[in-house]
Amino acid sequence: MLGSLNHVAIAVPDLTAAIAVYEKLGATISAPQELPEHGVTVVFIQLPNTKIELLHPLGETSPIAAFLAKNPAGGIHHLCFEVPDIGEARDRVIENGIRVLGTGEPTIGAHGLPVLFVHPKDMFGTLVELELAKP
């Protein structure tokens, strides 16, 4: 069911400073993208084998604001894996006793594709995002 690692998401307290570090290292960086439905601003760092997603809170009620309150320096927030069928992936996760966060219905993520998050307590302390693989 799990496909390629799509990205590693890192919550950052200062998006401009984080972008500057990756620019100094010669990385290819996307433009910031606001995702109000998820309460975040995201920037993608393109690497040869995957991406790094920089997450910054968009508003005080952002889940990333809560994460940064506990981790003021920032840190790894989640791993994202591609799946060939998001509905099948959700069903398989649930069948195996892994909780899906939210309503269980996919939402549209930063890549414009359906995503789901599974509970970190069921994934050994790691928040995991499942994203429909591009056709």
N, C-alpha and C positions, 0 to 999 in steps of 0.2 A: 504494500500500500504506500509506504513512504518512498518518495522520490528524492530528487536532489535537494541539498541544502540551498534554499533560496537566499537567505540572509541571516546575519546575526544582528540583532537590534541592541543598540546601546543608548540608554537614556543619558542626556547631557544637560548640565545646568546652564551652559552658555553655548548656544548653537554656533554663533559667529566664531568663537574661539576654537571650537571643535573642528569646524570647517577649515580654519586657518592651519591647524596642525596637519590635516590630511592633504591640504594643498601644498604645504612645504615638503611633504613626502612624495609629491608628484602624482597623486591620485586623480582620477576622473570623478568629478562631483556633479550631481544633479542640482538643479535649482530647488530651493525650498518649496515644499508643497504643503499647504494647510489642509488638514482633514478634520473639519469641525465635528463630524459625526463620531470621530474617535478621540477628539480632544487633543490632537497633536499636530505639530509641524514636523515633517520628515525631510531628510536629505539622504540620498543614496550615494555611497562611495562604491564605484564599480571596480571590482578586482577580477583578475583572470578566471578565477574559479567560483566566485560567489560575490555577494555584496555585503556591505555593512550599512545598516540603516541607523542614522542618527535620529533620535526622538527627542523632541523638546515640547514641554507643555504648551497647549493652546488654551489659555484660560485657567482660572484657579481650581476649577472642578475636574481638570484633566487627571486621568489615572497616572500620568507621568509626573504630575506635581506631587501626588501622594508618594510615588516611588522615590522621587528626589528628596522629599522630606525625610525619608528613612535612610537614604543614601545620598547625602549632599554633594559628594564628588562625582556622582553618576555611577554607571555600571551596566553590565549586561542585563538587558530586560527580558529578551526572549530569543528563541530560535525559530526560524520559519522553514518548514519543509513543504515541497511541492507534492501534490497528490493528483492522480489522474481523474478522479471523480469525487467532488467535495461531499456529495450526499452519501455515497458509499463509504467514504472515509469517516464521516460523522457516525454512521450506523455501526461501523466496525469498532470505533472508539468506544461507543456506548455499550456495545455487546461485550466488550472486554473490561467493563467496569471503570472506564475512565470518563470523568465528568467533562462535559462541554460547558464552557462559560456562556452566560447570557441565555437567550431563548433557545439556542440550539439551531437557529436558522442562520445561514451564512450572511455576512454583510460584505460590502464592497471595500476592499483594502486599497492601499496606496498604489498598487499596480493596476487598479481598475478591475480586479478579479475577485471572485468570492473567497472569503476567508472565514475560519473558525479558530477559536482559541480553546485549548484544553487546560484543565486545572493543574497548576504547578504541583499541588500536593500528590497528584496521581502520576506525576512525571519526575519524581525524585527531586523536587524543589525547583524545577525549571518550567517556566511558562513556555508553552509550545503553540505556535501558530501553524495551521494547515492552510495552504493556499492552492487553489486550482491551478494546475500546470497549464502554461500557455499551449494551445494546440499546435 
